Amino acid sequence: MAAGGGPGPAPVRPYELVVFGASGFTGQFVVEEVARAAAGGDLRGRWAVAGRSREKLRAVLERAAERLGKAALAAEVAVLLCDVSDAGSLAAMARQTRLVLNCVGPYRFFGEPVVEACVENGASCIDISGEPQFLEGMYLKYNEKAAEKGVYIIGSCGFDSIPADMGVLYTRDNLKGTLTAVESFLTVKSGPEGSCIHDGTWKSAVYGLADQDNLRTLRKKIGYAPVPVVGAKLKRRGYVFYSREFKEYSIPFMGSDVSVVKRSQRYLHTELQETPVQYGAYANVGGLGSVIKLMFAGILFLLLVKFSFGRKLLTKYPEFFSAGRFTKKGPTQKQMDGTSFTMTFFGEGYSEGQDPQNGKPNVKICTEVKGPEPGYVATPIAMVQAAVSLLEDTACLPKKGGVYAPGAAFSKTKLIDRLNKRGVEFSVIHKPEV
């Protein structure tokens, strides 16, 4: 069987997976989570870490062993030297594994050489990008080649956007009838230590917002088939609105969730003839004081991001321009331990026997996805469980390889069950009376 479950004989690959960028800020937490999955029997076979510095990679393995209370990991985990600017080293890495977990961002600058090496050398690839330009650019350039090779390139497998993409599917699967529209509301709670995010994510946001025009051009090039609207059309809410359900103000969620869910829904509709679900994503931001602060920060950000000197300022002083939310050091362990998220989904649709093309929706459902700190605890859990699903649930993956959003790739796998066991929990809050 070829890597990623495609047809035809494949060369024997010594590693099930390789964590690339293992000594980066997020990579170190992914290594710890892979070690946990291996110790628990979820991941069978050998695995490896890859990056530029042998010393740093060994230090990451030592830290992971210490955190897991294991004597040592260095004896059982291989270390591969590999640099994103050296195509030969990337090819050598890809040839040795069934799957690469790519933790080297911002992906718009460093992602493509890894995807190319994986596709050319028959390895699948999972990343945690929240950058629509990168994700959709890879679809345009590599979807057909990945299909030929029988490998799966699956982006946005972290907090962006597994909770949203799989949450919509979970909501759909728990509604008796036809789900036609969902809105999600994200709440992040932090403890007395507060919370913050590493500036790698900030950089991705700076360059992403600066590049909106190119995203429109890219989508024209791809020529996506429009996704039909089934049922009542979902209304877009304003830039700031008061949410009665949460008794606080909410804003549209700025991440990649909406574009990722749309890609999954398009695939499930065109390839599997499933009813497409409309989706809107929002974040709860608190009281009026928070809204005013956010508006000032947002206006300043949008002004600066349009100019190269402004982008330089934003990336040089993330802490100042984000009012302390993004830092060059990232969060402390105490901050991570005290932070959690809840994503609440409000769905509407039509009961069994009702035609969604006629009349108003007559059933509602509420579900939620809850989990630990999003960036460095939930993201590694999501990424590693996506990896386990890709390696173990091969019969349930799409029939052919390609570049997929997570919902499209994993809708028939056991990913949600695996996430539930690891503390990213999907549940129904209330089912409709039908």
Secondary structure as UniProt FT lines:
FT   HELIX           3..5
FT   STRAND          15..20
FT   TURN            21..23
FT   HELIX           25..39
FT   TURN            40..41
FT   STRAND          47..51
FT   HELIX           54..68
FT   TURN            74..76
FT   STRAND          77..81
FT   TURN            84..85
FT   HELIX           87..95
FT   STRAND          97..102
FT   HELIX           107..110
FT   HELIX           112..120
FT   TURN            121..122
FT   STRAND          124..127
FT   HELIX           132..149
FT   STRAND          152..154
FT   TURN            159..160
FT   HELIX           162..173
FT   STRAND          178..189
FT   TURN            192..193
FT   STRAND          197..198
FT   HELIX           199..210
FT   HELIX           212..222
FT   STRAND          241..243
FT   TURN            244..247
FT   STRAND          248..252
FT   HELIX           257..272
FT   STRAND          278..286
FT   HELIX           288..304
FT   TURN            305..306
FT   HELIX           308..316
FT   HELIX           318..321
FT   TURN            322..324
FT   STRAND          326..327
FT   HELIX           333..337
FT   STRAND          340..350
FT   TURN            352..353
FT   TURN            356..357
FT   STRAND          363..372
FT   HELIX           374..378
FT   HELIX           379..392
FT   HELIX           394..396
FT   STRAND          402..404
FT   HELIX           406..410
FT   TURN            411..412
FT   HELIX           415..421
FT   TURN            422..423
FT   STRAND          425..430
//
